[in-house]
Amino acid sequence: MKPSSDRDPSQELTPRAARRQFLNAKRGNVKDSTHRAYKFPTKHFVQYCENNGVERIGDINNYLLESWVQKRENENVKPITAKQTAKLNRVFIKWCENSGLVEPGTADRIRIPETDERDEVSQETVRRDQAQQVLNTLSTYEYGTRKHVAFRFMWDVGCRASGAIALDIDDLGTNPKNGKPTVQFRDRKQQGTPLKNGKKSERTIMISEDLRNLLQDYIDGRRDRVTDEYGRRPLFTTPTRRVSRQHLYKDTVAFSRPCVYTGFCPDGREIDGCEFAQKKKKAMSCPENFSLHPIRRGSITDHINRGWPKEELSERVDVSVDVLEKHYDARTEQDALERREEFRDLV
């Protein structure tokens, strides 16, 4: 029912209802990854409003906004996380402004926490020896499963999770010039599998024979035989559909717990009594595991350590050289020194 013109929506709409309308308005108008990014910060803010007795979206004031930012900063999160949370929530409040739900200028009053350049760069990464330990365990106990093959693929290739999700069986091919196996990444946004940078992310890369054989073992064996609504055969699947980011995330945080691939806990916990070890649903809370993006960062660093020129690597992993150097080169000073030493005799 259309509200009458003399009713003030700012005094009728709750923060939770405003958030719901905001997310609905953004759906389809921003990338899926951006839409997902809005969810937690706005949920956190709405819960803070409710816990502090704010029942109407129009009752939000400067004091509430600042106290929320301070609470986020004091929650033992990284500075960059607090900054990103505030920036994303500012988008929500700006939408509320434009919808006449809060006073003009309210969004600009949200203080954005300051960070230095080091804070801006994620320090989380997967080391080569760590990846090898995980792969050894998966190869022994989970050979040819989605979790094994998807992790091996992302580690070998260095692609984003969204790139792996978008792949079809038909994207596996062979280079006609040398007969070596290839994988092509194609942006199919209209069919629900966009690449991060659209058509600019499209590329065909070479993969090893060993990886291609593993992919074939998976396709012939443990892969769920699923065809999507467009007649495409997704490479990575669930029993009913193409795998999602959430599926890959849950797989990763579960098998990357150190107690799974090393048999002991670096945090000193008793494995039999640790809820992170004994309850799969609690795996994401394990302080010692890793999630999806550190795989990409670690893979790119490993490529650099193995001598890949950054210009060629940037094309392979779909990221500019500048961004690669700032965000993905996780080499230590000793790593970089050893690489320079290898080329010393060429000078």
Buried (B, 14 or more C-beta within 10 A) or exposed (E): EEEEEEEEBBEEBBBBBBBBBBBEEBEEEBEBEEBEBBEEBBBBBBEBBEEEEBEBBBBBBEEBBEEBBEBBBEEEEEBBBBBBBBBBBBBBBBBBBEBEBBBEEBBEBBBBBEBEEEBEBBEEBBBBEBBEBBBEBBEEEBBBBBBBBBBBBBBBBBBBBBBBBBBBBEBBEEEEEEEEBBBBBBBBEEBBBBBBEEEEBBBEBEBEEEBBEBBBBBBEEBBEEBEBEEEBBBBBBEEEBBBEBEBBBBBBBBBBBBBBBBEEBEEEBEBEEBEBBEEEEBBBEBEBBBBBBBBBBBBBBBBBBEEBEBEEBBEBBBBEBEEBEEBBBBBEEEBEEEBEEEEEEEE
